[in-house]
Amino acid sequence: MKEGKKFTRVVTLILLVGVLLYLGIYAVRSLNDPFTTTIAYLDTLDDSLDLDGVVVREEETLSGGGGTVNVVASEGGRVAVGEEVAQIYQDSGALENQQQLTELEQELEQLNAILSSSALENQIDLERQVLQAILNLREQAAGGKLSALGTSAQTLRTLTLQYALADSSSEDDGLSETISQAIEELEAQIAALSAQSSGGTSSLTSSSSGLFSQIVDGLEQILTPEALLSMSPSQLETALSAPGSTDGLIGKIVTGDSWYYAAVITEEQARELTEGEELLLVFSSSLELSVEVEQLGAAEDGQLVLTLSSNRSLTDVLALREQTAELVLERYEGIRVPQKALRIEEETTVDEETGESVTVQVTGVYTVVGAQAQFNPVEIVAAGSDYYLVTPATEDSGHLLRAGDEVIVRASGLYDGKVVVE
């Protein structure tokens, strides 16, 4: 037993020495030949201003005037002058009557559609259609397709009702009579409910055409485009800190097609801007929109109000108010390479007129082509924190850096044509 334990310890010690020796050799070789590479890829770099501002639109608020409100206009939907936006009920009982009335009217519409069809389908076909409608509804709910759920639910309800009626009678004549009787009963219920609901319901219509939104914050009548263009930085700050009341408001109509974005900037930042120029505004949600410098306001204590405008993509900013954003002054595009990969090599050429040799310094990067290093002249487009955006400098040598090339970041004794891969 003792001999066995001694042998095991010896073997373990030998293995440990072997591992340490391997790690030591690997470390020494890495220090002597620090060869590392990376893949070059296309990228962009923005010269921009960080802004903290507010979105302003031409907005008309809508008041419910008390009572229970049922909004019928869709969020972000366009409404015309005089179009119904909401229904206002005196009390909850009137709202319940209206909801029941709507359900009965939908059921009546379904029965009329079934009765007017050219032929009543058999139960086997209806079973198949009901099953397919259930599967469609389940798929849309699982996939988050909420906009299609209403239509699918209505289809399923119609098919279910048609199946129930078909099951109650085996003869087409009997089925048609059953449907007709059901229609008469529904019409009587609708008439009674309509008479009961009269006087308890009023309709709120739009006085202007535009986009409807239920989102109100009390700034609609304070921050208008007209008021914005005459605001100082302190006035804008005061307006944002003291919005109006939203009591009784059920929504707003955004008129026109233009919207504005205002932010306080320094006079030094304003020197980089020119009224009328088109730039790119990137919101914190990554929404990118083209805007125009509408106005650089009057200076106040070294600051001023920058107002940007756009007549596009109004629906994208319909729900936005106070927003951080990035104003892109210039966007650079190029191939991204690490700063450590950039090298300066001397290149000798012969002047064709004088015949003299001329030595110039050329900036470029080495790439791995096959088993060799290849020098690719480049021009720097822009500099990031630890990288450059570059473009190929010349086509004369045929050595053009391309996105996807393997760029050498670290290596010793590099030269064009050196074998770097064994």
C-alpha positions in Angstrom: 0.0 0.0 0.0 2.8 2.4 0.9 4.6 1.7 -2.4 1.4 2.4 -4.3 0.8 5.7 -2.6 4.4 6.8 -3.3 4.1 5.9 -7.0 0.9 7.9 -7.3 2.5 11.0 -5.7 5.5 10.7 -8.1 3.2 10.5 -11.2 1.1 13.5 -9.9 4.3 15.6 -9.4 5.5 14.7 -12.9 2.2 15.8 -14.5 2.2 19.1 -12.5 5.7 19.9 -13.6 4.7 19.1 -17.2 1.7 21.5 -17.1 3.8 24.3 -15.6 6.5 23.8 -18.2 3.9 24.0 -21.0 2.4 27.2 -19.7 5.8 28.8 -19.3 6.8 27.9 -22.9 3.4 29.3 -24.2 3.9 32.5 -22.2 7.4 33.1 -23.6 6.3 32.4 -27.2 3.4 34.8 -26.8 5.7 37.6 -25.6 8.2 36.9 -28.4 5.5 36.7 -31.1 2.5 38.8 -30.1 0.5 38.0 -33.2 -3.2 39.0 -32.9 -5.8 39.8 -35.6 -9.4 41.1 -35.8 -12.0 41.4 -38.5 -12.6 44.8 -40.2 -16.2 45.8 -40.7 -18.3 48.7 -42.0 -19.4 51.2 -39.3 -20.6 54.8 -38.9 -19.5 57.5 -36.5 -21.6 60.6 -35.7 -20.5 64.1 -34.9 -23.5 65.2 -32.9 -25.1 67.3 -30.1 -26.8 65.7 -27.1 -30.2 67.4 -26.5 -32.8 67.3 -23.8 -35.9 68.8 -25.3 -39.6 68.7 -26.0 -41.8 67.8 -28.9 -44.4 70.4 -29.9 -47.4 70.1 -32.2 -50.5 72.0 -33.2 -53.1 70.5 -30.8 -56.7 71.0 -29.9 -57.9 69.3 -26.7 -61.3 67.6 -26.4 -63.3 67.8 -23.2 -65.8 65.1 -22.2 -67.9 67.6 -20.2 -68.6 65.1 -17.4 -70.3 61.7 -17.5 -69.0 58.3 -18.6 -67.0 58.5 -21.8 -66.6 55.8 -24.4 -63.9 56.8 -26.9 -64.6 55.4 -30.4 -61.8 57.0 -32.4 -58.7 54.9 -32.7 -55.3 56.1 -31.2 -53.3 57.8 -34.0 -56.2 57.5 -36.4 -57.2 60.4 -38.7 -60.6 62.0 -38.1 -62.5 64.5 -40.2 -64.4 67.6 -39.2 -67.7 66.5 -37.6 -66.6 62.9 -37.2 -67.7 61.2 -33.9 -64.7 60.9 -31.5 -66.5 59.7 -28.3 -69.8 58.9 -26.8 -70.7 60.4 -23.5 -73.2 58.8 -21.1 -75.0 60.4 -18.2 -74.3 57.4 -15.9 -72.9 53.9 -15.9 -76.3 52.4 -16.6 -76.5 54.3 -19.9 -73.1 52.9 -20.9 -74.2 49.4 -20.1 -77.3 49.8 -22.2 -75.1 51.0 -25.1 -72.7 48.1 -24.8 -75.6 45.7 -24.8 -77.1 47.5 -27.8 -73.8 47.2 -29.7 -73.6 43.5 -29.0 -77.2 43.0 -30.2 -76.6 45.0 -33.4 -73.5 42.9 -34.1 -75.5 39.7 -33.6 -78.3 41.0 -35.9 -75.7 41.8 -38.5 -74.3 38.2 -38.3 -77.8 36.6 -38.6 -78.6 38.8 -41.6 -75.3 37.7 -43.3 -76.1 34.1 -42.6 -79.7 34.4 -44.0 -78.6 36.2 -47.1 -75.9 33.6 -48.0 -76.6 31.7 -51.1 -76.6 28.3 -49.4 -76.4 27.2 -45.7 -73.3 25.1 -45.2 -73.5 21.6 -43.7 -72.3 20.9 -40.1 -69.1 19.1 -41.2 -67.9 22.2 -43.1 -68.9 24.5 -40.2 -67.0 22.3 -37.7 -63.9 22.6 -39.8 -64.3 26.4 -40.1 -65.0 26.8 -36.4 -61.8 24.8 -35.5 -59.7 26.9 -38.0 -61.1 30.1 -36.5 -60.1 29.0 -33.0 -56.6 28.1 -34.2 -56.3 31.5 -35.9 -57.4 33.3 -32.8 -55.0 31.4 -30.6 -52.1 32.0 -33.0 -52.8 35.8 -33.1 -53.1 36.0 -29.3 -49.8 34.1 -28.9 -48.0 36.2 -31.5 -49.2 39.5 -30.0 -51.2 40.5 -33.1 -53.7 42.5 -31.1 -55.0 44.5 -34.1 -56.4 41.4 -35.8 -58.0 39.8 -32.7 -61.2 41.8 -33.0 -61.9 40.7 -36.5 -61.0 37.1 -35.8 -63.2 37.0 -32.7 -66.1 38.3 -34.7 -65.6 35.6 -37.4 -65.5 32.9 -34.7 -68.7 34.2 -33.1 -70.5 34.2 -36.5 -69.4 30.7 -37.3 -70.3 29.4 -33.8 -73.8 31.0 -34.1 -74.2 29.5 -37.6 -73.2 26.1 -36.3 -75.6 26.3 -33.4 -78.5 27.2 -35.7 -77.6 24.5 -38.2 -77.5 22.0 -35.4 -81.1 23.0 -34.3 -82.6 22.0 -37.7 -81.8 19.4 -40.3 -83.8 21.1 -43.1 -82.7 24.3 -44.8 -86.3 25.6 -44.7 -86.5 25.0 -41.0 -83.1 26.6 -40.5 -84.1 29.7 -42.4 -87.3 30.0 -40.4 -85.3 29.7 -37.2 -82.9 32.5 -38.3 -85.8 34.7 -39.3 -87.5 34.3 -35.9 -84.2 35.1 -34.2 -83.8 38.3 -36.3 -87.3 39.5 -35.4 -86.6 38.9 -31.7 -83.3 40.8 -31.9 -84.9 43.7 -33.7 -87.5 44.0 -31.0 -84.8 44.0 -28.3 -82.8 46.6 -30.2 -85.8 48.9 -30.6 -86.7 48.6 -26.8 -83.1 49.3 -25.8 -82.8 52.2 -28.2 -85.9 53.9 -26.8 -84.6 53.3 -23.2 -81.2 54.8 -24.0 -82.4 57.9 -25.9 -81.6 61.1 -24.0 -78.9 59.5 -21.9 -76.2 59.5 -24.6 -74.5 62.4 -26.4 -71.9 62.4 -29.1 -68.6 64.3 -29.1 -67.4 65.2 -32.6 -64.2 66.7 -33.9 -64.2 70.4 -34.8 -61.0 70.0 -36.9 -59.4 67.3 -39.1 -56.3 65.7 -37.9 -54.8 62.8 -35.9 -56.6 61.7 -32.7 -54.8 60.8 -29.5 -56.0 60.1 -26.0 -52.6 61.2 -24.5 -52.9 64.7 -22.9 -50.5 66.4 -20.4 -51.7 69.9 -20.0 -49.0 71.4 -22.3 -51.2 71.4 -25.4 -52.3 75.1 -25.1 -49.1 76.3 -23.5 -46.4 74.9 -25.8 -47.7 75.8 -29.3 -45.5 76.3 -32.3 -46.2 80.0 -32.4 -45.4 80.5 -28.7 -42.3 78.3 -29.0 -40.6 80.6 -31.6 -40.6 83.5 -29.1 -39.6 81.7 -26.0 -36.4 82.3 -24.1 -34.6 79.4 -22.3 -36.1 80.4 -18.9 -39.6 80.7 -20.4 -39.4 77.2 -21.9 -38.2 75.8 -18.5 -41.1 77.6 -16.7 -43.7 76.2 -19.2 -42.4 72.6 -18.7 -42.5 72.9 -15.0 -46.1 74.2 -14.8 -48.4 72.4 -17.2 -52.1 73.1 -17.3 -54.9 71.0 -15.9 -56.0 67.8 -17.7 -59.3 67.4 -15.8 -62.2 66.5 -18.1 -59.9 66.1 -21.1 -60.5 62.9 -23.1 -57.9 63.5 -25.8 -56.7 65.8 -28.5 -56.7 66.4 -32.3 -53.3 67.0 -33.8 -53.8 69.3 -36.8 -51.5 70.0 -39.7 -48.6 67.9 -40.8 -45.7 69.6 -39.0 -44.1 69.0 -35.6 -41.3 70.7 -33.7 -38.6 69.8 -31.3 -37.1 72.5 -29.0 -34.1 72.3 -26.7 -31.9 74.7 -24.9 -28.3 74.8 -26.2 -25.2 77.1 -25.6 -24.2 79.9 -27.9 -21.0 77.9 -28.7 -23.1 74.9 -29.8 -25.3 77.2 -31.9 -22.3 78.3 -33.9 -22.2 74.9 -35.5 -25.7 75.3 -36.8 -27.3 77.3 -39.6 -31.0 78.1 -39.9 -32.6 76.1 -42.8 -30.0 73.3 -42.9 -31.3 69.7 -42.8 -30.0 67.3 -40.2 -30.8 64.0 -38.6 -32.5 63.8 -35.2 -32.1 60.5 -33.3 -34.4 60.0 -30.3 -33.4 57.8 -27.4 -35.7 55.1 -28.7 -33.4 54.9 -31.8 -36.1 56.6 -33.9 -34.2 58.6 -36.7 -36.0 61.5 -38.4 -34.9 64.2 -40.8 -35.4 67.7 -39.4 -34.7 71.3 -40.4 -33.2 74.0 -38.2 -36.2 76.2 -37.9 -34.8 78.8 -35.6 -31.9 79.7 -33.3 -33.6 81.9 -30.7 -32.3 85.0 -28.9 -29.5 84.5 -26.4 -30.1 84.6 -22.7 -27.2 84.2 -20.2 -25.1 82.3 -22.9 -28.0 80.0 -23.9 -30.7 80.0 -26.5 -33.7 77.8 -27.7 -33.0 75.7 -30.7 -36.1 74.9 -32.6 -36.2 72.0 -35.2 -39.1 71.2 -37.5 -40.3 68.5 -39.8 -43.4 67.9 -41.9 -42.8 64.1 -42.1 -43.5 61.1 -39.8 -46.0 63.0 -37.5 -47.5 59.7 -36.4 -44.1 58.5 -35.1 -43.9 61.4 -32.7 -47.6 61.6 -31.8 -47.1 60.3 -28.3 -43.8 62.0 -27.5 -43.3 65.0 -25.4 -40.1 65.5 -23.2 -37.4 63.5 -25.0 -33.6 63.2 -25.0 -32.2 63.1 -28.5 -29.0 63.3 -30.5 -28.7 65.9 -33.3 -26.3 64.5 -36.0 -24.2 67.3 -37.5 -22.3 64.9 -39.7 -22.2 61.2 -40.2 -19.0 59.4 -41.2 -18.9 56.0 -42.8 -15.9 53.7 -43.3 -14.2 50.5 -42.4 -13.6 50.2 -38.7 -10.1 49.1 -37.6 -8.4 49.3 -34.2 -6.0 52.2 -33.7 -3.2 49.8 -32.8 -3.6 48.2 -36.3 -2.6 51.4 -38.1 1.0 51.6 -39.3 3.2 54.1 -41.2 5.5 52.6 -43.8 8.0 54.3 -46.1 7.4 53.8 -49.8 9.9 54.8 -52.5 8.8 55.8 -55.9 10.5 57.2 -59.0 9.5 60.6 -60.4 8.8 60.0 -64.1 9.9 63.5 -65.1 13.2 63.8 -63.1 14.0 60.1 -62.6 14.7 60.8 -58.9 13.7 58.5 -56.2 11.2 59.9 -53.8 10.5 58.4 -50.4 7.1 59.1 -48.8 5.4 57.9 -45.7 2.2 55.8 -46.3 -0.5 55.1 -43.7 -2.1 51.7 -43.8 -3.0 48.4 -42.2 -1.7 44.9 -42.7 -4.1 42.1 -43.5 -3.7 38.3 -43.7 -4.0 37.2 -47.3 -3.5 33.4 -47.6 -0.5 32.8 -45.4 1.1 36.3 -45.9 0.8 39.8 -44.6 -0.3 42.4 -47.1 0.0 46.2 -46.6 -3.1 48.1 -47.5 -2.8 52.0 -47.8 -5.8 53.8 -46.2 -7.0 57.2 -45.4 -8.5 58.1 -42.0 -12.1 59.3 -42.2 -12.8 59.7 -38.5 -11.4 58.7 -35.1 -13.3 56.9 -32.3 -12.2 56.2 -28.7 -9.9 53.3 -29.7 -10.6 52.8 -33.4 -10.5 54.6 -36.8 -12.9 54.7 -39.7 -10.8 54.4 -42.8 -11.2 54.0 -46.6 -8.8 52.5 -49.1 -6.3 55.1 -50.1 -5.4 54.0 -53.6 -6.0 51.4 -56.2 -2.6 51.6 -57.8 -1.1 48.8 -55.8 -4.2 46.7 -56.0 -4.1 46.3 -52.2 -7.5 47.5 -51.2 -8.8 47.0 -47.6 -12.3 45.6 -47.6 -14.9 44.9 -45.0 -14.5 41.4 -43.7 -10.7 41.4 -44.1 -8.6 39.9 -41.3 -6.6 42.9 -40.0 -3.3 42.3 -38.1 -3.5 44.2 -34.8 -0.2 43.1 -33.2 2.8 41.4 -34.8 6.6 41.8 -34.8 8.8 42.5 -37.8 5.9 43.0 -40.2 6.6 43.7 -43.9 4.6 43.3 -47.1 4.7 39.6 -48.1 5.9 38.2 -44.8 4.7 34.7 -44.0 2.5 35.0 -40.8 0.6 31.8 -40.9 2.5 28.5 -40.8 
